[in-house]
Amino acid sequence: MPGSGRAEVYFIVAMMILILIVCAVAVYFFFKTFKTEMKEKEERRLEKAAKASEETN
């Protein structure tokens, strides 16, 4: 079939773009979740430190 080589290249390029989009979305949600987890971890650490200082007083 004439032009099938070009169609295959277009298909490969489209799949690569789709993969890049999916990876970008996954990285975005990873960092969003990571940031939230680190904030919660810091809050727990501060609460633990406040509780420990109350017990010593």
N, C-alpha and C positions, 0 to 999 in steps of 0.2 A: 504494500500500500504506500503510495507516495505521501510524504509528509509525516509518516509515523514516527520517524526519528525525532522530529521537532515536537510532536505531541508528547513523546516520552520525556523529553527535556522539560517541557512545560509542567508535566505531571510531577517530576522530581523536584523542580523548583517550588511548586505549590506545596508539596509535602514538607519540604524543608522550612518554608515560611510558616506552615501550620505548626510544625514541631517547635520552632522558635517562639511562637505566640504561646503555646501551651507551657513551655519552659519558663517564659517570662511571668506568666500568671502564677505558676507554681512557686517561683522564687518570691514574688510579691506576697503571696499568702504565707509563705514560710517566715519571711521577715516580720510580717504583721503579727503573727502568732508568737514569734520569738521575742519581739519587743514587749508584748503583753505579758508573757511569762516572766521576763526579767523584771518588769515593773512589779508584778505580784510577789516575786521572790524578794525584792528589796523591801516591800511593805511587810512581808512576814518577818524578815530579819529585824526591821525596826520595831515591830511589835514584840518580838522575842527579847530584844535589848531593853525595851521599856519595861516589860514584865520582870526581867532579871534585876533591873535597877529598883523596882518597887519592892522586890523581895529583900534586897540588901538594906533598904531603909527601914 
